[in-house]
Amino acid sequence: MEKKGIIYLVRKRALGDVLWIEPIINELSSQYKKVVVISRFNDLFLNYPAPNVVFKADLSLLEKLAYHFERILGISFFFINLELSYEKKPKLHVLHAYQTTAKLPIKDVYPNLFLSETENIIDKELGKYVVLHIVSFTTKNYRKVFGIDWESVVYYLTQNGYKVVVVGDENNALPNTINFNKSIRQLISLIYNCSLFIGIDSGPSHIATSLKKSAIIFFGAVNPQYRHFTNLLNKTIIMQSACEFAGCYHEVTNSIYGQTCKLVGDVGVPKCSVHTTENLIININKILG
């Protein structure tokens, strides 16, 4: 089949949301002579193997005019706008929402990340280590983790021969850990070479699962079935506590702000996000032995 001309794919943020457009890029690259991707996280796609794919941080003035013209008319000729795709369809997996918007076949597949030879080995000098990403930048309480004694978890890991690297926390106060606050590419390399990733539902956790790393991921009000393909995960454990309003995040349509906890509001501790140190250590043992 002869390839069509040019197509623009727009999804500017956030890190995890942008990562999940990779299967869309891959599909479009086989259909179009040129695919222009507009994103604020283009470092995710460094070393991309398709020569007909171009990554840009923003549109030119002329491209912006064309983009807004299509939006006003409600057409999609040169542009596929993935902004707010899953927010408008909150009970679809994020990738399925993208595929629906882009009018592509619905497939269960994880994004690809392409590492250079240097990135493949750069963090091996650390030896055995576990990556922690436990600080959420959102104000939503159900996207956080409560009840874990992280110092005890770090002690347990170090006593078993693992270094602990903390990412995404500029004010890391955990003793006996290594603080990591570097570039996206360095983060990808760090996760690629780790023994285990432990973290919240976030961009780094999606990098870990895309790299097929062992992971323990904390979920609150978000239904993990709409963020992951659990049948494709390798040695990954989802930690999510029971709640009578489980998955309530997905009851709000077309909102970038999300749900408010029905039990404790915005400032209390949601049931779905409360865990125990003991259960976390049990799950660490299941993966690391």
C-alpha positions in Angstrom: 0.0 0.0 0.0 1.4 3.4 -1.0 2.1 5.7 1.9 0.1 8.9 2.3 1.7 12.3 2.7 2.2 14.0 6.0 0.5 13.7 9.4 1.0 15.6 12.6 0.5 13.9 15.9 -0.1 16.2 18.9 0.3 15.1 22.6 2.3 17.6 24.5 2.3 16.3 28.1 2.7 14.6 30.6 5.6 12.1 30.7 3.6 8.9 31.0 0.9 10.1 28.6 3.4 11.0 26.0 5.2 7.7 26.3 2.0 5.9 25.5 1.8 7.6 22.1 4.8 5.5 20.8 2.5 2.6 19.5 0.6 5.3 17.6 3.8 6.7 16.1 4.9 3.3 15.1 1.6 2.6 13.4 1.5 5.9 11.6 5.1 5.6 10.4 4.0 2.6 8.3 1.1 4.6 6.7 2.6 8.1 6.1 5.7 9.4 4.3 6.3 11.8 7.1 5.0 11.8 10.7 5.6 15.0 12.8 5.2 14.4 16.5 4.6 17.5 18.8 5.5 16.9 22.4 7.3 18.4 25.4 9.0 15.1 26.1 10.7 14.2 22.9 13.7 12.9 24.7 11.7 9.8 25.3 12.0 9.0 21.6 15.7 9.5 21.1 17.2 6.9 18.8 13.8 6.3 17.2 14.5 3.9 14.3 11.9 5.3 11.8 13.6 7.9 9.5 10.2 9.4 8.4 9.3 10.5 12.0 10.2 14.0 13.1 9.9 15.2 16.7 9.2 18.9 17.6 8.5 20.7 20.8 5.9 23.0 19.1 4.3 24.0 15.9 5.4 26.8 13.6 3.1 29.8 13.2 1.7 28.5 9.9 1.3 25.0 11.4 -0.5 26.5 14.4 -3.0 28.3 12.1 -3.7 25.1 10.2 -4.1 23.2 13.5 -6.6 25.7 15.0 -8.4 25.8 11.6 -9.0 22.1 11.8 -10.1 22.3 15.4 -12.6 25.1 14.7 -14.1 23.1 11.8 -14.0 19.8 13.8 -12.0 18.0 11.1 -8.8 15.9 11.2 -7.0 16.1 7.9 -3.4 16.9 8.7 -3.5 16.7 12.5 -4.4 14.0 15.0 -5.0 15.7 18.3 -4.5 13.3 21.2 -4.9 15.9 23.9 -7.6 15.0 26.4 -8.2 11.7 24.6 -8.5 9.4 27.7 -9.9 12.3 29.8 -12.9 12.2 27.4 -13.1 8.4 27.5 -12.0 7.7 31.1 -13.2 4.1 31.0 -10.8 3.1 28.2 -7.2 2.2 28.5 -5.1 5.2 27.7 -3.6 3.6 24.6 -7.1 2.4 23.4 -8.3 6.0 23.8 -5.5 7.2 21.6 -6.1 4.5 19.1 -9.8 5.4 19.0 -9.1 9.1 18.5 -6.5 8.2 15.7 -8.9 5.8 14.1 -6.4 3.0 14.4 -6.9 -0.7 15.2 -7.3 -1.4 19.0 -4.2 -3.4 20.1 -2.7 -4.3 23.5 0.9 -3.4 23.3 3.5 -1.5 25.4 5.5 1.4 24.1 9.0 0.9 22.8 12.1 2.7 24.1 15.3 2.7 22.2 18.5 2.9 24.2 22.0 3.5 22.8 24.8 1.1 23.6 26.1 3.5 26.2 22.7 3.8 27.9 22.4 0.1 28.0 25.4 -0.3 30.4 26.0 3.2 31.9 24.5 2.4 35.4 25.7 -1.2 35.7 28.6 0.2 37.8 26.2 0.7 40.6 25.8 -3.0 41.0 22.5 -4.3 42.3 20.1 -1.5 43.0 16.4 -0.8 43.4 14.7 2.4 42.1 12.2 4.2 44.3 9.8 6.8 42.9 7.4 7.5 45.8 6.8 11.3 45.7 3.8 12.5 43.7 3.7 16.0 42.2 -0.1 16.0 42.1 -2.2 17.4 44.9 -4.6 14.5 44.6 -4.4 12.4 47.8 -5.4 9.2 46.0 -2.3 9.4 43.8 0.0 9.2 46.9 1.1 6.4 49.1 0.3 6.3 52.9 1.3 3.9 55.7 4.7 2.7 54.5 7.8 3.1 56.7 10.2 3.9 53.9 13.3 3.9 56.1 12.5 0.3 57.1 12.1 -0.6 53.5 15.4 0.9 52.6 17.1 -0.8 55.5 15.6 -4.2 54.4 16.9 -3.7 50.8 20.4 -2.6 51.8 20.7 -5.5 54.3 20.0 -7.8 51.4 22.7 -6.3 49.2 20.8 -3.7 47.2 21.6 0.0 46.8 18.5 2.2 46.8 18.2 5.1 44.3 15.5 7.7 44.9 14.2 9.5 41.8 11.8 12.5 41.5 12.4 13.9 45.0 14.7 16.9 45.1 14.4 17.0 48.9 15.1 13.3 49.5 15.5 12.7 53.2 15.7 8.9 53.2 19.1 7.9 54.8 21.4 5.4 53.0 19.9 6.2 49.6 21.3 7.7 46.4 19.5 10.8 45.1 18.8 10.9 41.4 17.7 14.1 39.7 18.9 13.9 36.1 17.6 13.9 32.5 14.9 11.7 31.0 17.5 9.7 29.1 19.5 9.1 32.2 16.3 8.1 34.0 15.5 5.5 31.3 19.0 4.1 31.6 18.8 4.0 35.4 15.5 2.1 35.3 16.7 -0.2 32.5 19.6 -1.5 34.6 17.8 -1.8 38.0 16.8 -5.0 39.7 13.4 -3.7 40.8 11.3 -0.5 40.4 9.0 0.5 43.2 6.8 3.5 42.7 3.5 5.3 42.3 1.4 5.2 39.1 3.5 7.8 37.1 5.7 8.4 34.1 8.7 6.5 35.6 6.5 3.5 36.4 5.4 3.4 32.7 9.0 3.6 31.6 9.7 0.6 33.9 6.9 -1.6 32.4 7.8 -0.5 28.9 11.3 -1.8 29.5 9.8 -5.0 30.9 11.4 -4.5 34.3 10.2 -6.1 37.5 8.1 -3.5 39.3 5.8 -2.9 42.3 3.4 -0.1 41.5 1.0 1.7 43.9 -2.4 2.6 42.7 -5.2 4.5 44.4 -8.4 5.6 42.8 -7.1 4.9 39.3 -8.1 1.5 37.9 -4.8 -0.2 36.8 -6.6 -2.0 34.0 -6.9 1.4 32.3 -3.2 2.1 32.6 -1.6 -1.3 32.1 -2.1 -4.5 30.2 -1.7 -6.9 33.2 -1.5 -9.9 30.9 1.6 -8.5 29.3 3.4 -7.5 32.5 6.5 -9.4 33.6 6.9 -9.9 37.3 4.9 -6.8 38.2 2.8 -6.5 41.3 0.0 -3.9 41.6 -0.6 -2.6 45.2 -4.1 -1.1 45.7 -6.2 -1.3 48.8 -9.9 -2.1 48.7 -12.5 0.7 48.7 -16.3 0.7 48.2 -15.8 3.3 45.5 -12.9 1.6 43.8 -12.0 3.2 40.4 -13.9 6.4 41.2 -11.3 8.4 39.3 -12.9 7.2 36.0 -16.4 8.5 37.0 -15.4 12.0 36.0 -15.4 12.7 32.2 -13.5 15.3 30.3 -11.6 16.7 33.3 -7.9 17.4 33.7 -8.5 17.8 37.5 -9.9 14.4 38.2 -12.1 13.1 41.1 -12.3 14.1 44.7 -12.2 11.3 47.2 -15.8 10.4 48.1 -14.8 9.4 51.6 -12.3 11.9 52.9 -12.3 14.7 50.4 -9.1 16.3 49.1 -7.1 16.5 52.4 -7.8 13.2 54.2 -6.1 9.8 53.7 -8.0 7.6 51.1 -8.6 4.0 51.9 -7.3 2.9 48.4 -3.9 4.5 49.1 -3.2 3.0 52.5 -0.6 0.2 52.6 1.6 -1.6 55.1 5.4 -2.0 55.2 5.0 -5.7 55.8 2.9 -6.3 52.6 5.4 -4.3 50.6 8.3 -6.3 51.9 6.4 -9.5 51.2 5.9 -8.4 47.6 9.6 -7.4 47.3 10.5 -10.9 48.3 8.1 -12.4 45.7 10.1 -10.6 43.0 13.7 -10.6 44.3 13.5 -13.8 46.3 
